[in-house]
Amino acid sequence: MSDSHTTQTIRGVNWNILRIIVQNTMTLVTTAILARILSPADFGLAALATVFVGLAEMIATLGLGPALIQHTRLDREHLQAALGLSLIMGVILVTAFSLFASSLAVMFDQAELAPIITVLSFSLLGICAGIVSRSLLMRELNFKKLFFIDTFAYIVGYLVIGVSLATLGYGVWSLVCGAITTQTASSLACILLRPVGRPRLTRNKLGDLVHFGTGVSLASIVNYAASNTDNLLIGKYLSPNELGLYSRSFQLVMLPVIRISGTLSTVLFPSYSRIQDDNIRLMRAYRRAISSTSLIIFPVLFSVMAAPQTIIVGIFGDAWESASSTLQLLAFAGLFKSIFHLAGSIIQAKGKVYVELRLQSIYLIIQAVGIYVFLEHGLEAIATVVILASFWLYLAKTAVVLQLLGGRWTDFFADQGKSIVLALWVAAFVGAVDLSTPFLNNTTRLALLMLTGLLAYIIGFLFIPARWLGDTPAWLVRRNLHLVPKPIKQPIARHFGLEDCI
């Protein structure tokens, strides 16, 4: 990437990293509070309803968001046509949920599910109204505004509305109202900050977007189905309590994966789209994304694998202790998920959305069949299937990217192998502290583990030799040295040989 393009991309990544830190903190705090007020069954019902509404969201938006980002030449009519089609789809799907929510509840033998799905579906109207404005902010790499939008929406939706209703005894409805408020506030803010104008259907303008968007939407739907097959089958054949235990464990693992790898992909997709015809620059950027992401995420996931019981009980409380082994297995799956998210950005930027659809379809089959076969063996068996399916998609997506860009497998694995050195270093300290402090209560142990992990990470990042970690630590410092406080900027620059950057 050119210097200006790289700078703009790095700025977007930095704002997303800040969003990651803030939202992860708020999510952990909110979930810890709610998990002590609500039951696992409440979380299970909310998770099951969210599966259906989340799938409907992908259908309603028809992949128009990515299509608007990837399209090389947009005009006002494109935007108005996309908004008009999205709103029509939103109304259709809300109506469909109102009519068929009872049937879905009967299918899963959960009568209380029907009103939850019906009410939650109204969030689709806000999502569809804001999708074009949000996509334009992403296309322009204006992630600073998105940071403030999403932070504001989460505070209003979950920290204020969700926690307040849970405290007042509204149970699962506190989660439902929190989700609706968050989505609505986010969409309204996007519309106000990046207005589009009136919706207007123009057939020739839609044709430019729908072919690409349909491929993205279908691939997203299939991936979403694969990612939620576990929730659906657990909800159908096991209990809401088991679904609650599993879904919270999965959410805990996906916090670093989605908040870091997923949001990084959100920045990289519009960035890659701008240079989609330059394979050399794309390959260089992709490798840097892999090494940077794994350097951040792998130590977190290895630490979760080293002390799963202390982590889940320390956050959620004693009622969640039985999910610790499931959490440990899902953390291993998270290693593969964090990397194949990055490959998806390259595949879409190159316009190969139907290749993505084929891979996601196979992934869905592997995961659905595997979970159904091993369902009776419990949550640990389901998590093992998730590991195997994720590993397959990790290899399959990488093969496509390397073929498109002319990369090598040895480089791909080497970029991650260096991060594993730092991950093992951090996990060793976390595991040792966890084993040596059984006399502390779980909340205190969790705080101690987090502090230990952070200190071990900083020490490893700074002092493990470059021949083991590669040049990514120095690259990250160079790109972000302006954010370092002045008292320590010069020593850090000197340590990495970056005096010329001061």
ZITABEL-V227803 format. One record per residue. N is the residue number from 1. OMEGA is omega in radians with two decimals (none if undefined). Layout:
n:omega
N:OMEGA
N:OMEGA
//
This chain:
n:omega
1:3.07
2:-3.11
3:-3.12
4:3.12
5:3.12
6:3.14
7:-3.14
8:3.12
9:3.12
10:3.11
11:3.09
12:3.11
13:-3.14
14:3.11
15:3.09
16:3.07
17:3.08
18:3.10
19:3.10
20:-3.09
21:-3.09
22:-3.08
23:3.07
24:3.13
25:-3.14
26:-3.14
27:3.13
28:-3.14
29:-3.12
30:-3.13
31:3.12
32:3.11
33:-3.08
34:-3.13
35:3.10
36:3.12
37:-3.08
38:3.13
39:3.02
40:3.13
41:3.08
42:3.11
43:3.13
44:3.11
45:3.12
46:3.13
47:-3.13
48:3.10
49:-3.12
50:3.09
51:-3.09
52:-3.11
53:3.09
54:3.08
55:3.12
56:3.12
57:3.13
58:3.10
59:-3.06
60:-3.07
61:3.03
62:-3.14
63:-3.08
64:3.11
65:3.08
66:3.13
67:3.10
68:-3.14
69:-3.04
70:-3.08
71:-3.04
72:-3.10
73:3.14
74:2.96
75:-3.06
76:-3.13
77:3.04
78:-3.08
79:-3.12
80:3.11
81:3.12
82:3.13
83:3.14
84:-3.13
85:-3.13
86:3.14
87:3.10
88:3.14
89:3.12
90:3.12
91:3.14
92:-3.06
93:3.06
94:3.09
95:-3.14
96:3.12
97:3.13
98:-3.10
99:-2.96
100:-3.14
101:-3.14
102:3.13
103:3.10
104:3.12
105:3.11
106:-3.13
107:-3.11
108:3.08
109:3.13
110:-3.05
111:-3.09
112:-3.12
113:-3.04
114:-3.14
115:3.13
116:3.12
117:-3.11
118:-3.11
119:-3.10
120:-3.10
121:-3.13
122:3.05
123:3.14
124:-3.13
125:3.10
126:3.13
127:-3.12
128:3.13
129:-3.05
130:-2.99
131:-3.11
132:3.13
133:3.11
134:-3.12
135:3.11
136:3.08
137:3.11
138:3.13
139:-3.14
140:-3.10
141:-3.13
142:-3.08
143:3.03
144:3.10
145:3.14
146:3.08
147:-3.12
148:3.12
149:-3.05
150:3.10
151:3.10
152:-3.10
153:-3.12
154:3.13
155:-3.13
156:-3.02
157:-3.01
158:-3.08
159:-3.14
160:-3.05
161:-3.06
162:-3.11
163:-3.13
164:-3.13
165:3.10
166:3.12
167:-3.14
168:3.04
169:-3.12
170:3.01
171:-3.07
172:-3.13
173:3.06
174:3.09
175:-3.14
176:-3.12
177:3.08
178:3.13
179:-3.13
180:-3.12
181:3.14
182:-3.12
183:-3.10
184:3.14
185:3.14
186:-3.12
187:3.13
188:3.14
189:3.10
190:-3.13
191:-3.13
192:-3.08
193:3.14
194:-3.10
195:-3.09
196:-3.06
197:-3.11
198:3.02
199:-3.14
200:-3.12
201:3.08
202:-2.95
203:-3.07
204:3.10
205:3.11
206:-3.14
207:3.11
208:-3.02
209:-2.94
210:-3.12
211:3.10
212:-3.09
213:3.13
214:3.10
215:3.11
216:-3.10
217:3.14
218:3.12
219:3.13
220:3.13
221:-3.14
222:3.10
223:3.13
224:3.10
225:3.13
226:-3.10
227:-3.11
228:3.07
229:3.13
230:3.13
231:-3.11
232:-3.10
233:3.07
234:3.12
235:-3.12
236:-2.96
237:3.09
238:-3.04
239:3.04
240:3.12
241:3.13
242:3.09
243:3.10
244:3.11
245:-3.10
246:-3.05
247:3.11
248:3.08
249:3.13
250:3.14
251:-3.13
252:3.11
253:-3.06
254:3.07
255:3.10
256:-3.10
257:-3.10
258:-3.08
259:-3.14
260:-3.11
261:-3.12
262:-3.13
263:3.03
264:3.08
265:3.11
266:3.09
267:-3.01
268:-3.13
269:3.07
270:3.11
271:3.10
272:-3.09
273:3.13
274:-3.11
275:-2.99
276:-3.11
277:-3.12
278:-3.04
279:-3.12
280:3.12
281:3.11
282:-3.12
283:3.12
284:-3.14
285:3.14
286:3.14
287:3.13
288:3.10
289:3.12
290:-3.08
291:3.14
292:-3.12
293:-3.11
294:3.12
295:3.13
296:-2.99
297:-3.05
298:3.11
299:3.11
300:-3.09
301:3.07
302:3.11
303:3.07
304:3.12
305:-3.11
306:-3.07
307:-3.03
308:-3.07
309:3.13
310:-3.10
311:-3.04
312:3.12
313:3.12
314:-3.14
315:-2.96
316:-3.11
317:-3.03
318:-3.09
319:-3.05
320:-3.03
321:-3.07
322:-3.13
323:-3.02
324:-3.14
325:3.07
326:3.10
327:-3.12
328:3.13
329:3.14
330:3.08
331:3.09
332:3.07
333:-3.14
334:3.09
335:-3.12
336:-3.13
337:-3.10
338:-3.12
339:-3.10
340:2.99
341:-3.12
342:3.13
343:-3.13
344:3.14
345:3.11
346:-3.09
347:3.14
348:3.14
349:3.09
350:3.09
351:-3.09
352:-3.03
353:-3.12
354:2.94
355:3.07
356:3.13
357:3.14
358:-3.14
359:-3.14
360:3.12
361:3.11
362:3.09
363:3.11
364:-3.12
365:-3.14
366:-3.06
367:-3.10
368:-3.13
369:-3.12
370:-3.13
371:-3.13
372:-3.12
373:-3.03
374:-3.06
375:-3.06
376:-3.14
377:3.00
378:-3.03
379:3.13
380:3.11
381:3.11
382:3.13
383:3.11
384:3.07
385:3.12
386:3.09
387:-3.07
388:3.13
389:3.13
390:3.11
391:3.12
392:-3.11
393:3.07
394:3.13
395:-3.06
396:3.14
397:3.13
398:3.13
399:3.13
400:-3.12
401:-3.12
402:3.09
403:-3.13
404:-3.00
405:-3.14
406:3.14
407:-3.09
408:3.12
409:-3.11
410:3.10
411:-3.12
412:-3.13
413:3.14
414:-3.14
415:3.11
416:-3.10
417:3.12
418:3.12
419:3.14
420:3.08
421:3.13
422:3.14
423:3.13
424:3.11
425:-3.11
426:-3.10
427:3.12
428:3.13
429:3.14
430:3.13
431:-3.13
432:3.12
433:3.14
434:-3.12
435:-3.05
436:-3.09
437:-3.14
438:-3.10
439:3.12
440:3.04
441:-2.97
442:3.13
443:3.11
444:3.11
445:3.13
446:3.12
447:3.12
448:3.11
449:3.14
450:3.11
451:3.12
452:-3.14
453:3.14
454:3.13
455:3.13
456:3.13
457:-3.12
458:-3.14
459:3.13
460:-3.14
461:-3.07
462:-2.90
463:3.02
464:-3.03
465:-3.12
466:-3.14
467:3.09
468:-3.10
469:-3.11
470:-3.07
471:-3.10
472:3.08
473:3.13
474:3.13
475:3.12
476:3.13
477:-3.13
478:-3.08
479:-3.05
480:-3.08
481:-3.13
482:3.13
483:-3.08
484:3.09
485:-3.05
486:-3.09
487:-3.10
488:-3.10
489:-3.08
490:3.10
491:3.13
492:3.12
493:3.14
494:-3.13
495:-3.11
496:3.13
497:-3.06
498:-3.12
499:-3.12
500:-3.11
501:-3.10
502:none
//
